[in-house]
């Protein structure tokens, strides 16, 4: 999702992009920094190592964060910290990228995802009320 070149603020662009996720169709959105000196359309996506992504439908999204630090890669699924549903049965969230098994506290709707993506854009990390489960 490119965040530049419009009259909208980054928060407005993130909200507009994620609200485009349909309640009945699988979709995915990814937010990452464009490498220095490159334009959005010139980026080799296989070289993007750190990002936040969501996949699923507007009512059932899973959110993952990947952090590349040199040769080390950390990949997490986000969930609500302290949510008693973390102990629930895992469920499948389908997307155009394939299915992901997540716990009930790791399933978000699009409005929750907007808040998380906006926070990530501003702070390069997940909000404090989210927990990270290693994948």
PEDAZI-V387802 format. One record per backbone hydrogen bond with DSSP energy under -1.0 kcal/mol. NH is the residue of the N-H (numbers start at 1). CO is the residue of the C=O. If there is no record, write none. Layout:
# PEDAZI-V387802
nh | co
NH | CO
NH | CO
This chain:
# PEDAZI-V387802
nh | co
13 | 9
14 | 10
15 | 11
16 | 12
17 | 13
18 | 14
19 | 15
21 | 18
27 | 56
29 | 54
31 | 52
38 | 35
42 | 39
43 | 40
47 | 44
48 | 45
51 | 66
52 | 31
53 | 64
54 | 29
55 | 62
56 | 27
57 | 60
58 | 22
60 | 57
61 | 108
62 | 55
64 | 53
65 | 76
66 | 51
67 | 74
69 | 72
72 | 69
74 | 67
76 | 65
77 | 133
78 | 63
79 | 131
80 | 105
81 | 129
83 | 80
86 | 83
87 | 84
88 | 85
91 | 102
93 | 100
98 | 95
100 | 93
102 | 91
106 | 103
107 | 104
108 | 61
110 | 58
113 | 109
114 | 110
115 | 111
116 | 112
117 | 113
118 | 114
119 | 115
120 | 116
121 | 117
122 | 118
123 | 119
124 | 120
130 | 127
131 | 79
133 | 77
135 | 75
